[in-house]
Amino acid sequence: MSSVPANRRWLRLPANNVTWLLMVFISCAVVLFAMLYWMMHTYLLHEVDERLRGEVAEFSSIGRAEAIANIAALSRRDIASSRPYGVFDEEGRWLAGNIHALPAERERRPFYYTQAMDDGPPSLASHFRGIIVPTRSGLRVVVGHSIDEIIHFDHTLVKILCLGLMLTILLAVGCGAALHAMSNRRIRSMSLTAREIMAGQLSRRLSNRGTHHDLDRLAEIVNLMLDEIERLVAEVRGVCAGIAHDLRTPMTHLRAGLERARRRSHTVDDYTSAVDTAIAQSDVVLNRFTALLRIAEVKADVRRASFCDVSLDTILRDVAELYEPVAENRRLSVAVLASEPVFARGDVDLLFGAIENLLDNALKFTPGGGAVTLQATLEAGRPVVQVADTGPGIEAGERDAVLRPFYRSRNGQEAATSGHGVGLSLVAAIARVHEAVVEIHDNTPGCRIVLRFNAGLPAR
C-alpha cells in the first residue's frame, strides 16, 4: 500500500482549508445575489399591483353605460397593448375592450395571465398582471398591466448577477490561491527554521515581520518559548559542567585515599581512618546531589499548592534569631529593619530557606566586626526584601553568573570559603516560583541582594 509523501500531506491541509473558505464565500455571494434578485423582482411587482388596486377604486362605482364607453376608449389608446382593459356582463360575456375572455380568478386579487395581443404576432403571447373589478351595476371590469419589461429586466438582472458571481468566484479563487501560496511560503520558512533548531542551532528564531498577522503572533509565542528552552538548555549544560567540575575533586580524593589505604595501611586503625576519610568525601558528594534535588523540587512548581499569606517581616526576625549565635561567634552584628508588617503570597518554608541562604552567605563572607542588615519594605505596593552586608561584595560581571548552580566566584576569599555553590541558585529558583526578581547591587562596601515581589497583600 503506497503512502502519501510527508510534504504532500503538509500541503494538502492548508489547501482543504482554503477550499472550505472559498465554498463558504461563494455560497454567501450566491445567497446575496439571490436576495438582490428577489428584492428587485418583488419591488417591481409591488408597484404594478399598487397601480392595479388603484383601478379598483376608480371602476367600482362606475355605471354600466359609462363603464362600456370608458373601456372602449381606453382600448383604442397607443398603450392599450401594455395596459389592456375588458368589461364583461353578469354572465361573463364580453362587452368592450381588448381583453376578450374573462379570467377565472378571484375578484379584487392581482393574478398572472398571458394573452396574444391584436397588434402583435399571433404566435407570441404577452405576460400580464391583472385584476377583476366588480362594479355596482353588476359588470366586471378586467384591468391588465404588461410585465414583459419586468421579465426582460429579470433576465438581464440574472445575466448581470451571474457575470458578477463568476467574477466574484474568480476573484475569490485568485485571492485564495495567493493567500495559500503566501501562507505556504511562510510556513515552509518556519519549517526550515524549526528543522535547524531541532538540529541543534538553538539560537535560531522564527522570522517575524512585526505585523499583527496570526503567523507573526504565533512566531512571537514560539520565539519566547525557544528563549526559555535555550536558557534551560544552557542552564542544564552549566549544571552538568558544574557537577563534573565540582565532583572531580572529592572523587579524586576519595580514590586517592582508597589507593593509599590499600598500599600503606597495615593495622585496623589505619583502615578505620581511611574508611572515615572515604565516608567524609562521600558525604561531600551526597550533599551536592541533595542540593541539586532541592533546586529541582523548587523549580518543578510543586509547592504552589501550599501558598498562603506570609509575613515577610516575621520571617526576617525568625531567621535573624536563628543565626544570632553564629553572628556572635564571628563578631558580626545582625539588624532587622521592618517598621511595618509586610505580607506576600507564598510558601513559608521556601521563603524562610531563601532568606536563610542569603543571611548565611552574608555572615560567611563578611569579615569580623562587620554588619549584616535584613530589611522588609513596601515599594509602590510591592513587597521588597533586602539582605545587605559589609563584605567584599560581588563584581558586576559575576552578578548573573553567581545565580547559576555550582558557580564559585573568582574572588580569592570566596573561593577559599567552603560551600557547594548552589545557595544563590536555590534563592533564584525560589524567587522564580514566587514570581519575584533577584537583584544584586553594590552596598559600598559589601553586597546588597534584593528580592522584589510582583504583588503584595494589604497590611493586617
C-alpha positions in Angstrom: 0.0 0.0 0.0 1.6 3.3 -1.1 1.8 6.1 1.3 1.5 9.9 0.5 4.8 11.7 0.9 5.1 13.9 4.0 5.5 17.1 2.1 2.3 16.5 0.1 0.3 15.7 3.2 1.7 19.0 4.7 0.5 21.0 1.6 -2.9 19.3 1.5 -4.3 20.5 4.8 -4.0 24.2 4.0 -5.5 23.6 0.5 -8.5 22.0 2.1 -8.9 24.8 4.5 -8.7 27.4 1.6 -11.3 25.3 -0.3 -13.7 25.4 2.5 -13.3 29.1 2.9 -13.9 29.6 -0.8 -17.0 27.4 -0.7 -18.4 29.5 2.2 -17.5 32.8 0.4 -19.1 31.6 -2.8 -22.2 30.4 -1.0 -22.6 33.7 0.7 -22.2 35.5 -2.6 -24.9 33.3 -4.2 -27.3 34.0 -1.3 -26.6 37.7 -1.5 -27.2 37.8 -5.3 -30.4 35.7 -4.9 -31.7 38.1 -2.2 -30.9 41.1 -4.5 -32.8 39.5 -7.4 -35.8 38.6 -5.2 -36.0 42.1 -3.7 -35.9 43.8 -7.1 -38.5 41.5 -8.6 -40.7 41.8 -5.6 -40.4 45.6 -5.7 -41.4 45.9 -9.4 -44.4 43.6 -9.0 -45.5 45.5 -5.9 -45.5 48.7 -7.9 -47.7 47.1 -10.6 -50.1 45.6 -8.0 -50.5 49.0 -6.4 -51.5 50.6 -9.7 -54.0 47.8 -10.3 -55.5 48.2 -6.8 -55.9 51.9 -7.7 -58.1 50.9 -10.6 -60.4 49.1 -8.3 -61.4 52.4 -6.6 -61.8 54.1 -10.0 -64.1 51.5 -11.6 -66.0 50.0 -8.7 -68.6 52.8 -8.6 -69.0 53.4 -12.3 -72.3 52.9 -14.1 -73.0 50.4 -16.9 -73.1 52.7 -19.9 -70.2 54.8 -18.6 -68.1 51.7 -18.0 -68.6 50.3 -21.5 -67.8 53.7 -23.0 -64.6 54.3 -20.9 -63.3 50.8 -21.5 -63.9 51.2 -25.3 -62.0 54.5 -25.3 -59.1 53.1 -23.2 -58.8 50.1 -25.6 -58.1 52.4 -28.5 -55.1 54.2 -26.9 -51.5 53.7 -28.0 -50.6 52.0 -24.8 -53.6 49.6 -25.0 -51.3 46.7 -25.8 -49.4 47.1 -22.5 -52.4 48.2 -20.4 -55.4 46.3 -21.7 -58.9 46.6 -20.4 -62.1 44.5 -20.8 -65.6 44.7 -19.5 -68.0 41.7 -19.1 -71.6 41.3 -18.0 -73.0 39.2 -15.3 -72.8 36.0 -17.4 -69.2 36.7 -18.4 -69.9 37.8 -21.9 -67.5 40.3 -23.5 -68.9 43.8 -23.9 -65.9 46.0 -24.8 -62.1 46.3 -24.5 -59.1 44.4 -25.8 -59.3 41.7 -23.2 -61.8 39.2 -24.8 -62.0 36.5 -22.2 -62.9 36.8 -18.5 -60.1 35.1 -16.4 -61.4 32.5 -13.9 -59.8 34.3 -11.0 -61.0 35.8 -7.7 -62.1 39.4 -7.7 -60.0 42.3 -6.3 -56.9 40.0 -6.2 -54.0 40.5 -8.6 -53.1 37.5 -10.8 -50.9 36.4 -13.7 -52.2 35.7 -17.2 -51.0 35.5 -20.8 -52.7 36.8 -23.9 -51.9 37.2 -27.6 -52.5 40.9 -28.5 -54.2 42.0 -31.7 -51.3 44.2 -32.9 -48.6 41.6 -32.4 -47.7 38.2 -33.9 -50.3 35.6 -33.0 -47.6 33.1 -32.0 -46.2 35.4 -29.3 -48.1 35.7 -26.0 -47.6 38.6 -23.7 -47.4 38.3 -20.0 -49.7 40.4 -17.8 -50.6 41.1 -14.3 -54.4 41.6 -14.0 -57.2 42.3 -11.5 -61.0 41.9 -11.8 -63.0 44.9 -10.6 -66.8 44.3 -9.8 -68.9 47.4 -10.4 -72.2 48.5 -8.7 -74.1 47.9 -11.9 -73.1 44.2 -12.0 -70.4 44.4 -14.6 -67.0 43.1 -14.1 -64.0 45.2 -15.4 -60.7 43.4 -16.1 -57.6 45.7 -15.8 -54.3 44.4 -17.0 -50.7 45.6 -16.9 -47.9 44.1 -19.1 -45.0 42.6 -17.1 -42.9 41.8 -20.2 -40.5 44.6 -19.3 -40.2 43.3 -15.8 -39.5 39.8 -17.1 -36.9 41.2 -19.5 -35.4 43.2 -16.7 -35.3 40.0 -14.6 -33.5 38.1 -17.3 -31.0 41.0 -17.7 -30.5 41.1 -14.0 -29.9 37.4 -13.8 -27.3 37.7 -16.5 -25.6 40.5 -14.7 -25.7 38.7 -11.4 -24.3 35.5 -13.0 -21.5 37.6 -14.5 -20.8 39.3 -11.2 -20.9 35.9 -9.4 -18.4 34.5 -11.9 -16.1 37.5 -11.4 -16.5 37.2 -7.6 -15.7 33.5 -7.8 -12.6 34.2 -10.0 -11.5 36.9 -7.6 -12.1 34.7 -4.6 -10.2 31.8 -6.2 -7.3 34.2 -7.1 -7.1 35.7 -3.6 -7.4 32.3 -2.0 -4.6 30.9 -4.2 -2.4 34.0 -3.4 -3.1 33.7 0.3 -2.5 29.9 0.2 0.9 30.5 -1.6 1.9 33.2 0.8 1.0 31.1 3.9 2.8 28.0 2.4 5.9 30.1 1.8 5.8 31.5 5.3 5.1 28.0 6.8 7.8 26.5 4.7 10.3 29.1 6.1 9.1 28.3 9.6 9.5 24.6 9.0 13.1 25.0 7.7 14.0 27.2 10.8 12.4 24.6 13.1 14.5 21.8 11.5 17.6 23.9 12.1 16.6 24.4 15.7 16.0 20.6 16.1 19.4 20.0 14.6 21.0 21.9 17.5 21.0 25.6 16.4 19.1 26.8 19.5 19.9 30.4 18.8 17.8 30.4 15.6 14.4 32.1 15.8 11.3 32.1 13.6 11.1 35.2 11.3 8.7 37.9 12.4 7.6 40.7 10.1 6.3 42.9 13.0 2.7 42.8 11.9 -0.4 41.7 13.7 -0.8 38.6 11.4 -1.7 35.4 13.1 1.6 33.8 12.0 3.5 36.7 13.4 1.8 36.3 16.8 2.4 32.6 16.7 6.1 33.3 15.9 6.3 35.6 18.9 5.0 32.9 21.2 7.2 30.2 19.7 10.3 32.5 20.0 9.5 33.3 23.6 9.3 29.5 24.2 12.6 29.0 22.4 14.2 31.7 24.5 13.2 29.8 27.6 14.2 26.5 26.2 17.7 27.9 25.2 18.0 29.3 28.7 17.1 26.0 30.3 19.4 24.0 28.0 22.3 26.4 28.8 21.4 26.0 32.5 21.4 22.2 32.2 24.8 22.3 30.4 26.2 24.6 33.0 24.9 22.3 35.8 26.4 19.2 34.1 29.7 21.0 33.7 29.5 22.3 37.3 28.7 18.8 38.6 31.6 17.3 36.6 34.0 20.0 37.8 32.7 20.1 41.4 32.7 16.4 41.9 36.0 15.7 40.3 38.0 16.9 43.4 36.1 14.9 46.1 36.0 11.8 43.9 39.7 12.1 43.1 40.5 12.5 46.9 38.2 9.5 47.6 40.0 7.3 45.1 43.5 8.5 46.1 42.6 7.8 49.8 41.5 4.3 49.0 44.6 3.7 46.9 46.8 4.9 49.8 44.9 2.7 52.2 45.4 -0.3 50.1 49.2 0.3 49.7 50.1 1.7 53.2 47.6 0.6 55.7 48.6 -2.4 57.9 46.6 -2.0 61.1 42.9 -1.8 61.9 43.3 1.9 62.9 44.9 2.7 59.5 41.9 1.1 57.7 39.4 2.8 60.1 41.0 6.2 59.4 40.9 5.5 55.6 37.2 4.5 55.8 36.3 7.6 57.8 38.1 9.8 55.2 36.2 8.0 52.4 32.9 8.5 54.2 33.6 12.2 54.6 34.3 12.5 50.9 31.2 10.6 50.1 29.2 12.9 52.3 30.5 15.9 50.3 29.3 14.2 47.0 25.9 13.4 48.6 25.4 16.9 49.9 26.0 18.3 46.4 23.4 15.9 45.0 20.9 16.8 47.8 21.3 20.5 46.9 20.6 19.7 43.3 17.5 17.7 44.1 16.3 20.6 46.3 16.7 23.0 43.4 14.8 20.6 41.1 12.0 20.3 43.6 11.6 24.1 43.8 11.7 24.6 40.0 9.0 21.9 39.5 6.5 24.4 41.0 5.0 21.6 43.1 4.9 23.9 46.1 2.4 26.4 44.7 -0.5 24.5 46.1 0.8 25.3 49.6 0.9 29.1 49.0 -0.7 31.3 51.7 -0.4 34.8 53.2 3.2 35.1 54.6 4.5 37.8 56.9 8.0 38.6 55.5 9.0 40.8 58.4 8.3 37.8 60.8 10.4 35.5 58.7 13.3 38.0 58.8 13.1 38.2 62.6 13.0 34.3 62.9 16.0 33.9 60.6 18.0 36.6 62.4 17.2 35.0 65.8 18.2 31.5 64.4 21.6 32.9 63.2 22.3 35.1 66.2 24.8 32.7 67.8 26.7 32.3 64.5 26.9 36.1 64.2 28.2 36.4 67.7 30.8 33.8 67.1 32.1 35.7 64.1 31.8 39.1 65.9 29.1 40.4 63.5 26.0 42.4 64.1 22.7 41.5 62.6 19.9 44.1 62.4 16.3 43.7 61.2 14.6 46.8 59.8 10.8 46.4 59.4 8.8 49.3 60.6 5.5 48.0 59.3 4.1 44.5 58.5 4.8 43.3 55.0 2.8 40.4 53.6 3.2 38.4 50.4 1.7 35.3 48.9 4.0 32.3 49.0 5.3 29.2 50.8 6.6 29.9 54.3 9.3 27.1 54.2 10.7 28.2 50.8 10.8 31.9 51.7 12.4 31.0 55.0 15.0 28.9 53.2 15.8 31.7 50.6 16.3 34.3 53.3 18.3 31.8 55.4 20.6 31.2 52.4 21.1 34.9 51.9 21.9 35.6 55.6 24.2 32.5 55.7 26.2 33.9 52.7 26.3 37.3 54.2 27.7 36.0 57.5 30.1 33.7 55.7 31.8 36.4 53.6 31.6 39.4 56.0 34.8 39.9 58.0 34.8 40.2 61.7 33.4 43.5 63.1 31.2 43.9 60.1 27.4 44.3 59.9 24.5 42.5 58.2 21.1 44.2 57.7 17.8 42.5 56.9 15.0 44.8 55.7 11.4 44.3 54.6 9.6 47.2 53.0 6.8 48.1 50.6 7.7 49.9 47.3 4.7 51.0 45.2 2.6 48.4 47.0 5.1 45.6 46.2 7.0 43.7 48.9 10.8 44.1 48.8 13.2 42.1 51.0 16.9 43.2 51.2 19.9 41.5 52.8 23.0 43.8 52.9 26.5 43.1 54.3 29.8 44.9 54.6 31.9 42.1 53.0 33.9 42.1 49.7 30.8 42.2 47.5 30.3 40.6 44.1 31.8 42.0 41.0 29.3 43.4 38.4 30.4 40.9 35.8 29.6 38.0 38.0 26.2 39.0 39.4 24.3 36.9 36.8 26.7 34.0 37.0 26.5 33.6 40.7 22.8 32.7 40.3 23.8 29.5 38.4 24.4 26.2 40.2 28.0 25.4 41.2 29.4 28.7 40.1 32.1 29.9 42.5 33.4 33.4 42.4 37.0 34.0 41.3 37.4 36.3 44.4 40.1 34.7 46.5 38.2 35.0 49.8 35.1 33.4 48.3 37.0 30.6 46.6 38.6 29.8 49.9 35.2 29.6 51.7 33.6 26.2 51.9 30.3 25.6 50.1 28.6 23.9 47.2 27.9 26.9 45.0 24.2 26.3 45.0 22.9 28.7 47.7 22.2 31.7 45.4 20.9 29.4 42.6 18.4 28.0 45.1 17.4 31.5 46.1 16.9 32.3 42.4 14.7 29.2 41.9 12.6 30.1 44.9 12.2 33.6 43.7 11.1 32.4 40.2 8.4 30.2 41.9 7.1 33.2 43.8 7.2 35.4 40.6 9.9 37.6 42.3 13.1 39.1 40.9 16.5 38.7 42.4 18.7 41.8 42.1 22.4 42.1 43.2 23.7 45.6 44.0 26.8 47.2 45.5 26.4 48.1 49.1 29.6 50.3 49.2 31.2 48.4 50.8 29.7 44.9 50.6 26.8 43.3 48.7 23.1 44.1 48.8 20.7 41.4 47.5 17.1 42.4 46.8 14.1 40.1 46.4 11.4 42.2 44.6 7.9 40.6 44.5 5.4 41.4 41.8 2.4 41.8 44.1 1.8 42.1 47.8 -1.1 41.8 50.3 -2.6 44.6 52.4 -1.2 45.1 55.9 -3.2 43.4 58.6 
